[in-house]
Amino acid sequence: MTLRNLPRYATRLNAFKSKGDTVADMIAKAGQVGGLDAADLNFPDHFDHHTPQILGKLLQDSNMALNGLAMRYYTDPGFRLGAFTHPDATVRRAAIDLTKRGLDALAQMGGRVMTVWLGQDGFDYSFQADYARQWDDTLAALAEICDHNPALDISIEYKPNEPRSWSVLPDMASTLHAIRDVARPNLGVTLDFCHMLFAGEMPARSALLAARYCRIMGVHLNDGYAKRDDGLIAGTVHPIQTVELFWVLDRLGYDGVIYFDTFPDHGGMDPVQESRANIALTERLRAVAADLRDDPTLRAAMSAQDAATATRRIATALYGA
């Protein structure tokens, strides 16, 4: 069956990094996969030795497009206590200015989406942080970077914890409250499958809430055991939940990029083969979701909250009669 929406597939570029590899080497390896036609670049680390123009040419030479940029504040030890929520106003200003430089690079490369993961923004102990101040500082920073170039989208990638014990934006509910309060049309959310799992969320439901109250600007696909950010091959642990996510995204009309945020480098796996496995499983699970889009048996079972019938229908679609 032809899929209604077939987003391009993008990759986490650092998945292809071996000791001594340059950004050019990583892009070249990603281009060998076949089926990957986009990549995200990290700012500032992927720009240390290459201009935006050179990076754009490297992607073009490997038949890949720029999906977007992702801010990475962990490259600077000065942000250890936070980027947007650091207690020192000069450090907060440095983080905002760094993000603006990233947005300028994104615009130069013709990209559209900047993904912001505030991994350093949070706390570790009771009475360590002024929660109200952290919230206000986060909203002020998000508003300022949204206003820097309103033609560019700013997408929040929330995560419950790691490296901080508690994140300032740990889940969908907190993120939607922040997006509401910032009130900028170019601010939205990135759905990361593993992050949603260990936030205690059902990914499909979080996608529905995101689409209802803001915009879904990115989908990071991976899998895990809901205890940490495992970054396993998509669909290997939660195939049914992955199908449900695709089923909802299809009904929402999502036609953006599917980005594989997986970690073959953690276990020494061949990243080219791992990426091909990601694509193969994702294509299969997306096809299942498309076939079930208007399935009357499934719809009737869901309307009646008939879990047994729904489960049997999904099992048949996945594994055969």
Backbone as CSV, one residue per row, in Angstrom:
resi,resn,N_x,N_y,N_z,CA_x,CA_y,CA_z,C_x,C_y,C_z
1,MET,0.844,-1.197,0.000,0.000,0.000,0.000,0.878,1.245,0.000
2,THR,0.527,2.245,-0.817,1.293,3.480,-0.855,0.997,4.302,0.385
3,LEU,2.032,4.777,1.054,1.853,5.561,2.256,1.334,6.943,1.891
4,ARG,0.440,7.437,2.715,-0.127,8.764,2.474,0.935,9.849,2.655
5,ASN,1.731,9.717,3.674,2.792,10.683,3.958,4.101,9.923,4.090
6,LEU,5.083,10.316,3.318,6.365,9.628,3.379,7.454,10.653,3.671
7,PRO,7.688,10.958,4.939,8.743,11.914,5.270,10.112,11.387,4.872
8,ARG,11.011,12.300,4.665,12.395,11.910,4.486,12.916,11.339,5.793
9,TYR,13.978,10.586,5.707,14.629,10.030,6.888,15.938,10.769,7.129
10,ALA,16.107,11.221,8.345,17.309,11.946,8.744,18.024,11.161,9.835
11,THR,19.243,11.579,10.132,20.043,10.831,11.091,20.757,11.743,12.077
12,ARG,21.021,11.175,13.231,21.938,11.771,14.200,23.342,11.577,13.652
13,LEU,23.989,12.650,13.281,25.270,12.552,12.589,26.351,11.927,13.453
14,ASN,26.339,12.192,14.765,27.381,11.648,15.640,27.319,10.134,15.765
15,ALA,26.221,9.526,15.313,26.142,8.062,15.305,27.208,7.465,14.392
16,PHE,27.705,8.237,13.470,28.676,7.748,12.483,30.112,8.115,12.841
17,LYS,30.306,8.621,14.046,31.633,9.103,14.418,32.501,7.992,14.981
18,SER,33.670,7.823,14.405,34.719,6.962,14.946,35.880,7.852,15.363
19,LYS,36.779,7.284,16.144,37.914,8.063,16.642,38.672,8.684,15.483
20,GLY,38.861,9.980,15.567,39.613,10.693,14.545,38.782,11.197,13.393
21,ASP,37.498,10.841,13.339,36.650,11.261,12.230,36.360,12.757,12.296
22,THR,36.314,13.381,11.143,35.867,14.758,11.018,34.380,14.775,10.689
23,VAL,33.802,15.959,10.687,32.395,16.091,10.288,32.222,15.616,8.852
24,ALA,33.197,15.903,8.008,33.128,15.447,6.622,33.084,13.923,6.547
25,ASP,33.867,13.257,7.387,33.866,11.789,7.402,32.501,11.254,7.820
26,MET,31.898,11.871,8.835,30.603,11.409,9.316,29.523,11.589,8.248
27,ILE,29.547,12.718,7.570,28.566,12.953,6.507,28.740,11.942,5.386
28,ALA,29.986,11.649,5.028,30.248,10.681,3.962,29.729,9.295,4.333
29,LYS,29.923,8.870,5.591,29.419,7.567,6.031,27.896,7.523,5.992
30,ALA,27.262,8.594,6.437,25.798,8.636,6.413,25.276,8.535,4.984
31,GLY,26.022,9.108,4.061,25.610,9.051,2.668,25.699,7.663,2.063
32,GLN,26.409,6.751,2.731,26.543,5.383,2.224,25.341,4.507,2.563
33,VAL,24.483,4.968,3.460,23.396,4.123,3.953,22.420,3.784,2.847
34,GLY,22.005,4.790,2.088,20.947,4.602,1.118,19.609,4.691,1.834
35,GLY,18.806,5.663,1.483,17.547,5.856,2.190,17.601,6.970,3.207
36,LEU,18.807,7.353,3.624,18.962,8.544,4.460,19.229,9.714,3.532
37,ASP,18.360,10.677,3.550,18.593,11.808,2.655,18.632,13.140,3.386
38,ALA,18.816,13.092,4.709,18.925,14.330,5.473,19.722,14.065,6.745
39,ALA,20.233,15.133,7.329,20.980,15.027,8.578,20.771,16.280,9.399
40,ASP,20.899,16.136,10.704,20.937,17.277,11.611,22.391,17.543,11.978
41,LEU,22.741,18.804,12.074,24.066,19.199,12.524,23.952,19.824,13.904
42,ASN,24.957,19.580,14.738,24.980,20.164,16.084,25.714,21.493,16.052
43,PHE,25.151,22.457,16.744,25.810,23.748,16.886,26.149,23.957,18.358
44,PRO,27.408,24.329,18.673,28.444,24.786,17.746,29.445,23.720,17.316
45,ASP,29.415,22.501,17.880,30.547,21.586,17.711,30.793,21.163,16.268
46,HIS,29.750,21.000,15.455,29.986,20.600,14.068,30.455,21.769,13.193
47,PHE,30.479,22.962,13.768,30.879,24.148,13.012,32.254,24.656,13.436
48,ASP,32.947,23.894,14.278,34.235,24.346,14.793,35.268,24.559,13.692
49,HIS,35.243,23.676,12.678,36.274,23.740,11.635,35.690,23.897,10.239
50,HIS,34.383,24.158,10.151,33.742,24.288,8.843,32.759,25.446,8.867
51,THR,32.729,26.195,7.784,31.733,27.252,7.657,30.398,26.632,7.257
52,PRO,29.298,27.355,7.447,28.010,26.840,6.977,28.015,26.491,5.494
53,GLN,28.720,27.283,4.702,28.766,27.011,3.261,29.465,25.681,2.964
54,ILE,30.574,25.432,3.659,31.302,24.175,3.439,30.464,22.990,3.886
55,LEU,29.805,23.122,5.025,28.970,22.028,5.520,27.824,21.750,4.548
56,GLY,27.251,22.797,3.991,26.195,22.607,3.002,26.694,21.868,1.780
57,LYS,27.911,22.194,1.362,28.501,21.508,0.198,28.787,20.049,0.521
58,LEU,29.267,19.755,1.734,29.537,18.372,2.130,28.258,17.539,2.116
59,LEU,27.176,18.112,2.598,25.896,17.400,2.572,25.448,17.164,1.131
60,GLN,25.569,18.177,0.317,25.152,18.059,-1.089,25.964,16.986,-1.807
61,ASP,27.256,16.919,-1.544,28.109,15.925,-2.203,27.732,14.495,-1.810
62,SER,27.108,14.334,-0.637,26.672,13.011,-0.194,25.185,12.782,-0.452
63,ASN,24.602,13.637,-1.299,23.179,13.543,-1.658,22.279,13.614,-0.431
64,MET,22.644,14.491,0.485,21.860,14.686,1.697,21.495,16.154,1.845
65,ALA,20.333,16.377,2.449,19.877,17.728,2.724,20.054,18.029,4.204
66,LEU,19.982,19.307,4.550,20.017,19.702,5.960,18.607,19.594,6.522
67,ASN,18.433,18.748,7.536,17.142,18.685,8.221,16.992,19.879,9.148
68,GLY,18.022,20.178,9.910,17.990,21.316,10.826,19.238,21.304,11.680
69,LEU,19.300,22.227,12.615,20.407,22.272,13.566,19.874,21.963,14.961
70,ALA,20.766,21.467,15.800,20.426,21.169,17.189,21.438,21.866,18.081
71,MET,20.958,22.650,19.034,21.857,23.333,19.955,22.435,22.332,20.945
72,ARG,23.730,22.482,21.206,24.424,21.632,22.161,25.229,22.507,23.107
73,TYR,24.694,22.714,24.304,25.343,23.576,25.288,26.384,22.823,26.103
74,TYR,26.352,21.473,26.057,27.278,20.698,26.878,28.721,20.810,26.424
75,THR,28.950,21.365,25.232,30.329,21.506,24.766,31.093,22.574,25.561
76,ASP,30.384,23.412,26.297,31.016,24.462,27.093,30.810,24.132,28.572
77,PRO,31.888,23.845,29.315,31.733,23.517,30.742,31.138,24.653,31.553
78,GLY,31.154,25.858,31.009,30.569,26.987,31.704,29.064,26.889,31.861
79,PHE,28.435,26.018,31.051,26.985,25.834,31.122,26.596,24.664,32.027
80,ARG,27.520,24.173,32.820,27.242,22.985,33.629,26.068,23.203,34.578
81,LEU,25.919,24.396,35.107,24.810,24.704,36.009,23.593,25.246,35.265
82,GLY,23.622,25.151,33.973,22.499,25.623,33.186,22.937,26.538,32.066
83,ALA,22.121,26.585,31.026,22.342,27.510,29.921,21.364,28.684,30.076
84,PHE,20.087,28.431,29.841,19.083,29.477,29.998,18.742,29.744,31.462
85,THR,19.099,28.828,32.364,18.738,28.983,33.775,19.951,29.109,34.690
86,HIS,21.102,29.383,34.146,22.304,29.536,34.981,22.093,30.678,35.975
87,PRO,22.568,30.531,37.210,22.374,31.612,38.191,23.071,32.916,37.837
88,ASP,24.083,32.850,36.976,24.821,34.044,36.562,24.198,34.596,35.273
89,ALA,23.751,35.829,35.317,23.095,36.432,34.155,24.020,36.515,32.952
90,THR,25.318,36.674,33.167,26.236,36.761,32.029,26.341,35.416,31.307
91,VAL,26.221,34.325,32.052,26.246,33.006,31.417,24.948,32.774,30.648
92,ARG,23.822,33.195,31.225,22.557,33.076,30.499,22.614,33.871,29.198
93,ARG,23.203,35.055,29.261,23.335,35.864,28.054,24.217,35.171,27.031
94,ALA,25.283,34.540,27.482,26.172,33.822,26.560,25.428,32.684,25.865
95,ALA,24.564,31.969,26.605,23.804,30.866,26.013,22.815,31.379,24.977
96,ILE,22.155,32.488,25.275,21.202,33.063,24.316,21.932,33.544,23.069
97,ASP,23.051,34.214,23.263,23.817,34.719,22.113,24.362,33.572,21.263
98,LEU,24.795,32.492,21.929,25.265,31.318,21.190,24.129,30.747,20.344
99,THR,22.936,30.697,20.905,21.786,30.185,20.162,21.469,31.075,18.964
100,LYS,21.586,32.362,19.138,21.347,33.277,18.021,22.353,33.059,16.901
101,ARG,23.615,32.798,17.265,24.620,32.517,16.238,24.261,31.216,15.509
102,GLY,23.751,30.251,16.257,23.299,29.021,15.626,22.153,29.272,14.662
103,LEU,21.229,30.138,15.045,20.109,30.471,14.161,20.600,31.176,12.900
104,ASP,21.607,32.019,13.039,22.172,32.687,11.857,22.802,31.664,10.914
105,ALA,23.508,30.684,11.475,24.098,29.630,10.647,23.014,28.806,9.965
106,LEU,21.943,28.517,10.695,20.828,27.769,10.118,20.234,28.518,8.934
107,ALA,20.051,29.816,9.076,19.495,30.614,7.987,20.430,30.635,6.785
108,GLN,21.742,30.742,7.037,22.712,30.740,5.942,22.658,29.451,5.137
109,MET,22.349,28.331,5.815,22.322,27.031,5.150,20.960,26.718,4.540
110,GLY,20.012,27.620,4.695,18.696,27.403,4.134,17.826,26.461,4.939
111,GLY,18.204,26.228,6.221,17.416,25.351,7.079,16.243,26.083,7.693
112,ARG,15.409,25.333,8.395,14.190,25.919,8.945,14.032,25.683,10.451
113,VAL,14.510,24.556,10.976,14.187,24.183,12.350,15.445,24.120,13.222
114,MET,15.394,24.804,14.350,16.428,24.691,15.373,15.839,23.911,16.545
115,THR,16.441,22.768,16.859,15.990,21.948,17.985,16.770,22.348,19.231
116,VAL,16.039,22.633,20.296,16.651,23.079,21.544,16.393,22.035,22.614
117,TRP,17.470,21.396,23.069,17.403,20.450,24.190,18.144,21.083,25.352
118,LEU,17.404,21.383,26.429,17.973,22.092,27.573,18.441,21.093,28.626
119,GLY,19.393,20.260,28.227,19.860,19.200,29.110,20.526,19.691,30.379
120,GLN,21.178,20.859,30.310,21.873,21.380,31.483,20.949,22.209,32.379
121,ASP,19.758,22.504,31.892,18.844,23.365,32.637,17.945,22.532,33.536
122,GLY,18.203,22.626,34.839,17.444,21.841,35.796,18.067,21.965,37.176
123,PHE,17.978,20.884,37.944,18.527,20.907,39.302,18.737,19.469,39.763
124,ASP,19.451,19.318,40.890,19.791,17.997,41.400,19.354,17.782,42.853
125,TYR,19.132,18.853,43.586,18.824,18.739,45.017,17.640,19.626,45.387
126,SER,16.929,19.237,46.439,15.946,20.129,47.040,16.654,21.375,47.574
127,PHE,16.002,22.493,47.429,16.526,23.788,47.874,17.759,24.230,47.090
128,GLN,18.048,23.560,45.967,19.170,24.026,45.136,18.722,25.156,44.218
129,ALA,17.506,25.055,43.709,17.068,25.966,42.662,15.850,26.777,43.092
130,ASP,15.777,27.977,42.558,14.577,28.795,42.672,13.705,28.424,41.471
131,TYR,12.695,27.592,41.701,11.912,27.048,40.594,11.227,28.148,39.773
132,ALA,10.700,29.146,40.445,10.016,30.223,39.732,10.986,30.987,38.841
133,ARG,12.184,31.260,39.384,13.170,31.986,38.586,13.627,31.150,37.404
134,GLN,13.850,29.856,37.600,14.260,29.001,36.483,13.204,29.001,35.382
135,TRP,11.944,28.931,35.798,10.857,28.934,34.809,10.824,30.254,34.045
136,ASP,10.893,31.352,34.767,10.831,32.666,34.121,12.030,32.900,33.207
137,ASP,13.218,32.485,33.656,14.410,32.659,32.826,14.307,31.826,31.550
138,THR,13.759,30.619,31.662,13.594,29.761,30.486,12.641,30.403,29.489
139,LEU,11.515,30.905,29.976,10.534,31.521,29.074,11.100,32.768,28.408
140,ALA,11.829,33.562,29.172,12.408,34.781,28.604,13.413,34.456,27.512
141,ALA,14.241,33.451,27.750,15.238,33.053,26.748,14.560,32.509,25.494
142,LEU,13.556,31.653,25.671,12.849,31.098,24.510,12.196,32.213,23.697
143,ALA,11.589,33.165,24.365,10.959,34.274,23.642,11.987,35.062,22.838
144,GLU,13.151,35.299,23.439,14.170,36.091,22.751,14.719,35.373,21.529
145,ILE,14.962,34.071,21.646,15.503,33.373,20.474,14.420,33.199,19.403
146,CYS,13.158,33.067,19.801,12.080,33.013,18.802,12.005,34.322,18.024
147,ASP,12.206,35.435,18.712,12.097,36.744,18.078,13.322,37.105,17.240
148,HIS,14.425,36.375,17.429,15.652,36.698,16.687,15.443,36.572,15.186
149,ASN,14.745,35.533,14.763,14.420,35.353,13.341,13.093,34.597,13.275
150,PRO,11.978,35.317,13.232,10.662,34.666,13.265,10.400,33.724,12.098
151,ALA,11.217,33.796,11.047,11.043,32.883,9.915,11.533,31.479,10.231
152,LEU,12.297,31.333,11.324,12.835,30.037,11.716,12.015,29.449,12.853
153,ASP,11.856,28.134,12.835,11.124,27.448,13.891,12.075,27.034,15.014
154,ILE,11.614,27.175,16.248,12.334,26.738,17.433,11.552,25.577,18.029
155,SER,12.188,24.421,18.111,11.497,23.220,18.575,12.120,22.723,19.871
156,ILE,11.295,22.572,20.904,11.765,22.113,22.207,11.774,20.593,22.240
157,GLU,12.929,20.017,22.528,13.054,18.569,22.723,13.137,18.323,24.232
158,TYR,12.017,17.974,24.827,11.999,17.801,26.281,12.542,16.426,26.669
159,LYS,12.989,16.353,27.929,13.583,15.113,28.439,13.495,15.147,29.967
160,PRO,13.087,14.059,30.607,12.876,14.091,32.061,14.116,14.450,32.873
161,ASN,15.254,13.914,32.496,16.488,14.162,33.239,17.673,13.756,32.367
162,GLU,18.854,13.850,32.917,20.100,13.459,32.261,20.578,14.558,31.300
163,PRO,21.626,15.297,31.684,22.535,15.003,32.781,22.058,15.479,34.160
164,ARG,21.155,16.468,34.231,20.654,16.898,35.524,19.646,15.881,36.048
165,SER,19.495,15.800,37.361,18.556,14.852,37.942,17.108,15.206,37.598
166,TRP,16.837,16.508,37.493,15.516,17.001,37.123,15.690,18.072,36.059
167,SER,14.920,17.988,34.994,14.999,18.974,33.925,13.921,20.035,34.104
168,VAL,14.224,21.235,33.651,13.253,22.316,33.762,12.056,22.076,32.841
169,LEU,12.288,21.370,31.724,11.195,20.977,30.820,11.247,19.454,30.682
170,PRO,10.605,18.716,31.595,10.774,17.270,31.646,9.751,16.452,30.881
171,ASP,8.644,17.057,30.453,7.553,16.264,29.896,6.700,17.116,28.973
172,MET,5.706,16.465,28.346,4.859,17.177,27.406,4.046,18.266,28.102
173,ALA,3.490,17.965,29.278,2.653,18.952,29.957,3.425,20.229,30.260
174,SER,4.616,20.098,30.848,5.432,21.280,31.158,5.787,22.043,29.897
175,THR,6.129,21.307,28.841,6.528,21.941,27.590,5.371,22.709,26.971
176,LEU,4.188,22.137,27.002,3.028,22.834,26.444,2.686,24.081,27.250
177,HIS,2.847,24.019,28.566,2.639,25.218,29.381,3.640,26.304,28.985
178,ALA,4.895,25.919,28.790,5.923,26.889,28.402,5.606,27.502,27.045
179,ILE,5.218,26.663,26.084,4.893,27.157,24.742,3.708,28.113,24.793
180,ARG,2.716,27.783,25.626,1.557,28.674,25.785,1.984,30.023,26.348
181,ASP,2.840,30.002,27.374,3.231,31.243,28.025,4.144,32.101,27.150
182,VAL,5.030,31.457,26.382,5.906,32.212,25.486,5.090,32.848,24.361
183,ALA,4.101,32.125,23.869,3.147,32.662,22.882,3.835,33.200,21.632
184,ARG,4.658,32.362,21.026,5.284,32.713,19.754,4.885,31.665,18.719
185,PRO,4.462,32.083,17.530,3.980,31.111,16.538,5.062,30.182,15.999
186,ASN,6.324,30.559,16.159,7.412,29.721,15.642,8.030,28.841,16.724
187,LEU,7.318,28.622,17.823,7.790,27.743,18.899,6.917,26.489,18.945
188,GLY,7.559,25.327,18.906,6.836,24.064,18.928,7.626,22.996,19.662
189,VAL,7.341,21.737,19.335,7.900,20.636,20.109,8.433,19.540,19.193
190,THR,9.490,18.890,19.650,10.018,17.688,19.010,9.642,16.487,19.859
191,LEU,9.090,15.474,19.218,8.727,14.234,19.903,9.907,13.272,19.821
192,ASP,10.487,12.918,20.958,11.542,11.905,21.013,10.962,10.668,21.683
193,PHE,10.935,9.551,20.955,10.245,8.349,21.431,10.770,7.895,22.794
194,CYS,12.087,7.785,22.946,12.658,7.346,24.227,12.368,8.347,25.340
195,HIS,12.454,9.626,25.034,12.183,10.642,26.051,10.742,10.534,26.544
196,MET,9.830,10.304,25.618,8.429,10.167,26.010,8.226,8.930,26.874
197,LEU,8.905,7.846,26.532,8.753,6.618,27.314,9.203,6.816,28.747
198,PHE,10.402,7.381,28.935,10.843,7.462,30.313,10.359,8.721,31.019
199,ALA,9.519,9.499,30.313,8.725,10.521,30.985,7.399,9.934,31.467
200,GLY,7.199,8.630,31.223,5.974,7.970,31.643,4.803,8.267,30.740
201,GLU,5.087,8.584,29.476,4.044,8.963,28.538,3.802,7.872,27.498
202,MET,2.602,7.866,26.933,2.298,7.051,25.769,2.596,7.918,24.551
203,PRO,3.563,7.548,23.722,3.990,8.444,22.639,2.861,8.946,21.739
204,ALA,1.936,8.080,21.374,0.856,8.504,20.487,-0.011,9.575,21.146
205,ARG,-0.278,9.408,22.430,-1.093,10.402,23.140,-0.364,11.735,23.237
206,SER,0.943,11.694,23.502,1.709,12.934,23.562,1.712,13.637,22.208
207,ALA,1.786,12.863,21.126,1.737,13.454,19.790,0.408,14.161,19.558
208,LEU,-0.672,13.540,19.995,-1.993,14.143,19.832,-2.094,15.461,20.600
209,LEU,-1.586,15.469,21.847,-1.613,16.691,22.640,-0.755,17.785,21.993
210,ALA,0.408,17.400,21.487,1.293,18.377,20.849,0.608,19.015,19.647
211,ALA,-0.037,18.199,18.827,-0.704,18.726,17.637,-1.899,19.599,18.005
212,ARG,-2.538,19.294,19.121,-3.718,20.060,19.524,-3.343,21.425,20.073
213,TYR,-2.229,21.518,20.799,-1.922,22.748,21.514,-0.717,23.518,20.970
214,CYS,0.016,22.938,20.021,1.104,23.682,19.384,1.353,23.048,18.025
215,ARG,2.605,22.961,17.625,2.965,22.298,16.363,4.044,21.260,16.625
216,ILE,3.914,20.109,15.971,4.972,19.107,15.993,5.987,19.509,14.937
217,MET,7.196,19.832,15.376,8.234,20.303,14.452,9.282,19.250,14.152
218,GLY,9.221,18.117,14.847,10.187,17.060,14.594,9.781,15.793,15.309
219,VAL,10.189,14.666,14.748,9.966,13.354,15.356,11.298,12.636,15.413
220,HIS,11.768,12.346,16.635,12.998,11.583,16.833,12.600,10.148,17.153
221,LEU,12.996,9.251,16.286,12.589,7.854,16.436,13.745,7.016,16.964
222,ASN,13.420,6.158,17.920,14.383,5.261,18.551,13.561,4.306,19.407
223,ASP,14.193,3.581,20.317,13.450,2.726,21.230,14.293,2.496,22.476
224,GLY,13.664,1.932,23.511,14.371,1.700,24.754,13.465,1.052,25.774
225,TYR,14.000,0.908,26.986,13.297,0.188,28.047,12.663,1.121,29.072
226,ALA,12.513,2.392,28.708,11.787,3.390,29.502,12.458,3.725,30.830
227,LYS,13.739,3.415,30.961,14.478,3.764,32.169,15.500,4.866,31.919
228,ARG,15.926,4.993,30.674,16.908,6.008,30.304,16.804,6.206,28.796
229,ASP,17.683,7.038,28.258,17.674,7.328,26.830,18.525,6.275,26.105
230,ASP,17.961,5.067,25.906,18.732,3.959,25.354,19.162,4.179,23.909
231,GLY,18.316,4.805,23.098,18.658,5.049,21.706,18.812,3.786,20.891
232,LEU,17.932,2.799,21.114,17.999,1.543,20.372,17.313,1.678,19.016
233,ILE,17.531,0.685,18.161,16.914,0.669,16.839,15.402,0.782,16.972
234,ALA,14.808,1.604,16.151,13.374,1.872,16.220,12.562,0.588,16.099
235,GLY,11.553,0.449,16.968,10.626,-0.665,16.880,11.106,-1.974,17.449
236,THR,12.281,-1.999,18.088,12.821,-3.264,18.585,12.297,-3.634,19.965
237,VAL,11.798,-2.681,20.728,11.284,-2.949,22.067,9.787,-2.673,22.153
238,HIS,9.331,-1.609,21.507,7.929,-1.204,21.573,7.330,-1.103,20.164
239,PRO,7.236,-2.206,19.440,6.690,-2.114,18.076,5.242,-1.650,18.026
240,ILE,4.415,-2.108,18.978,2.996,-1.715,18.947,2.853,-0.228,19.232
241,GLN,3.603,0.278,20.218,3.541,1.701,20.521,4.083,2.539,19.364
242,THR,5.064,1.991,18.639,5.588,2.697,17.476,4.543,2.759,16.373
243,VAL,3.843,1.651,16.141,2.762,1.653,15.154,1.681,2.657,15.553
244,GLU,1.339,2.691,16.838,0.312,3.622,17.285,0.746,5.063,17.062
245,LEU,2.027,5.359,17.309,2.523,6.705,17.048,2.377,7.051,15.572
246,PHE,2.777,6.140,14.691,2.647,6.395,13.259,1.180,6.535,12.857
247,TRP,0.316,5.720,13.463,-1.109,5.773,13.166,-1.670,7.155,13.489
248,VAL,-1.280,7.701,14.647,-1.732,9.030,15.036,-1.109,10.101,14.150
249,LEU,0.197,10.013,13.889,0.854,11.011,13.044,0.243,11.049,11.652
250,ASP,-0.106,9.879,11.126,-0.723,9.820,9.807,-2.080,10.524,9.826
251,ARG,-2.858,10.266,10.861,-4.168,10.898,10.960,-4.052,12.404,11.207
252,LEU,-2.969,12.834,11.826,-2.734,14.261,12.038,-2.201,14.954,10.788
253,GLY,-1.798,14.162,9.791,-1.254,14.738,8.569,0.200,15.147,8.679
254,TYR,0.925,14.581,9.641,2.345,14.932,9.788,3.117,14.453,8.560
255,ASP,3.802,15.356,7.909,4.588,14.992,6.729,6.019,15.501,6.838
256,GLY,6.484,15.655,8.067,7.854,16.107,8.281,8.842,14.961,8.284
257,VAL,10.057,15.285,8.669,11.158,14.327,8.643,11.074,13.380,9.841
258,ILE,11.389,12.110,9.609,11.601,11.142,10.677,13.108,11.066,10.909
259,TYR,13.520,11.406,12.120,14.941,11.518,12.448,15.322,10.375,13.384
260,PHE,16.299,9.576,12.974,16.740,8.444,13.792,17.759,8.933,14.825
261,ASP,17.290,9.029,16.065,18.148,9.466,17.167,18.575,8.222,17.945
262,THR,19.429,7.443,17.318,19.855,6.162,17.889,21.365,6.164,18.102
263,PHE,21.835,5.214,18.935,23.210,5.264,19.413,23.983,3.980,19.087
264,PRO,24.263,3.698,17.839,25.066,2.517,17.529,26.482,2.635,18.076
265,ASP,26.950,3.875,18.250,28.303,4.108,18.738,28.482,3.648,20.180
266,HIS,27.392,3.567,20.948,27.522,3.150,22.344,27.932,1.685,22.467
267,GLY,27.515,0.865,21.522,27.837,-0.558,21.581,28.782,-1.021,20.500
268,GLY,29.369,-0.087,19.775,30.316,-0.453,18.726,29.672,-1.068,17.503
269,MET,28.391,-0.809,17.269,27.689,-1.355,16.107,28.069,-0.583,14.847
270,ASP,28.058,-1.265,13.719,28.309,-0.608,12.442,27.165,0.383,12.192
271,PRO,27.441,1.682,12.141,26.353,2.658,12.027,25.611,2.584,10.696
272,VAL,26.299,2.165,9.632,25.626,2.038,8.340,24.583,0.928,8.397
273,GLN,24.976,-0.228,8.951,24.034,-1.337,9.059,22.917,-1.007,10.052
274,GLU,23.262,-0.323,11.129,22.237,0.062,12.104,21.226,1.002,11.466
275,SER,21.681,1.950,10.669,20.767,2.872,9.999,19.868,2.134,9.009
276,ARG,20.433,1.168,8.307,19.611,0.396,7.373,18.544,-0.406,8.107
277,ALA,18.890,-0.915,9.295,17.890,-1.621,10.107,16.809,-0.656,10.580
278,ASN,17.197,0.542,10.984,16.218,1.555,11.366,15.225,1.812,10.246
279,ILE,15.741,2.000,9.056,14.878,2.301,7.916,13.964,1.124,7.598
280,ALA,14.515,-0.098,7.606,13.722,-1.277,7.258,12.571,-1.485,8.244
281,LEU,12.868,-1.404,9.546,11.804,-1.594,10.533,10.792,-0.464,10.493
282,THR,11.274,0.748,10.297,10.364,1.884,10.248,9.438,1.802,9.047
283,GLU,9.974,1.427,7.905,9.135,1.285,6.713,8.045,0.245,6.951
284,ARG,8.416,-0.876,7.575,7.441,-1.927,7.849,6.360,-1.443,8.815
285,LEU,6.761,-0.787,9.903,5.792,-0.358,10.903,4.932,0.793,10.383
286,ARG,5.482,1.641,9.552,4.681,2.703,8.944,3.670,2.128,7.965
287,ALA,4.057,1.081,7.253,3.113,0.439,6.344,1.953,-0.194,7.107
288,VAL,2.260,-0.814,8.238,1.205,-1.393,9.079,0.252,-0.300,9.540
289,ALA,0.821,0.813,10.010,-0.015,1.923,10.475,-0.889,2.463,9.353
290,ALA,-0.335,2.570,8.158,-1.117,3.075,7.023,-2.252,2.139,6.673
291,ASP,-2.000,0.834,6.715,-3.046,-0.141,6.418,-4.182,-0.082,7.446
292,LEU,-3.854,0.300,8.665,-4.843,0.348,9.743,-5.532,1.708,9.862
293,ARG,-5.180,2.626,9.009,-5.643,4.008,9.182,-7.157,4.097,9.311
294,ASP,-7.897,3.453,8.431,-9.359,3.514,8.453,-9.974,2.143,8.696
295,ASP,-9.224,1.280,9.375,-9.702,-0.082,9.601,-10.958,-0.062,10.488
296,PRO,-12.087,-0.592,10.004,-13.332,-0.511,10.783,-13.299,-1.337,12.069
297,THR,-12.630,-2.489,12.023,-12.543,-3.316,13.232,-11.785,-2.595,14.333
298,LEU,-10.679,-2.001,13.960,-9.875,-1.278,14.946,-10.636,-0.070,15.470
299,ARG,-11.268,0.677,14.594,-11.987,1.865,15.033,-13.134,1.501,15.974
300,ALA,-13.856,0.433,15.643,-14.958,0.010,16.513,-14.438,-0.434,17.870
301,ALA,-13.332,-1.165,17.878,-12.757,-1.625,19.135,-12.298,-0.451,19.990
302,MET,-11.705,0.548,19.363,-11.252,1.722,20.120,-12.440,2.505,20.669
303,SER,-13.484,2.600,19.890,-14.676,3.324,20.344,-15.290,2.665,21.576
304,ALA,-15.177,1.340,21.643,-15.738,0.592,22.772,-14.712,0.319,23.868
305,GLN,-13.493,0.818,23.703,-12.379,0.491,24.602,-12.243,-1.024,24.762
306,ASP,-12.379,-1.708,23.640,-12.293,-3.172,23.606,-10.837,-3.540,23.325
307,ALA,-10.040,-3.648,24.399,-8.603,-3.875,24.247,-8.301,-5.227,23.615
308,ALA,-9.104,-6.238,23.910,-8.831,-7.576,23.376,-8.942,-7.586,21.861
309,THR,-10.018,-7.013,21.333,-10.202,-6.996,19.879,-9.152,-6.128,19.207
310,ALA,-8.880,-4.980,19.797,-7.862,-4.101,19.218,-6.507,-4.791,19.190
311,THR,-6.157,-5.480,20.270,-4.869,-6.166,20.344,-4.776,-7.268,19.303
312,ARG,-5.844,-8.026,19.131,-5.829,-9.097,18.123,-5.689,-8.510,16.718
313,ARG,-6.337,-7.372,16.463,-6.234,-6.755,15.133,-4.819,-6.267,14.869
314,ILE,-4.211,-5.637,15.865,-2.839,-5.157,15.698,-1.878,-6.336,15.541
315,ALA,-2.079,-7.395,16.328,-1.197,-8.561,16.248,-1.271,-9.191,14.869
316,THR,-2.480,-9.269,14.303,-2.627,-9.835,12.959,-1.880,-8.986,11.927
317,ALA,-2.025,-7.643,12.069,-1.341,-6.754,11.127,0.167,-6.863,11.229
318,LEU,0.664,-7.064,12.458,2.105,-7.123,12.651,2.698,-8.498,12.346
319,TYR,2.009,-9.536,12.802,2.612,-10.861,12.783,1.888,-11.880,11.917
320,GLY,0.746,-11.495,11.325,-0.018,-12.430,10.499,-1.073,-13.136,11.305
321,ALA,-1.976,-13.789,10.594,-3.107,-14.461,11.242,-2.612,-15.647,12.079
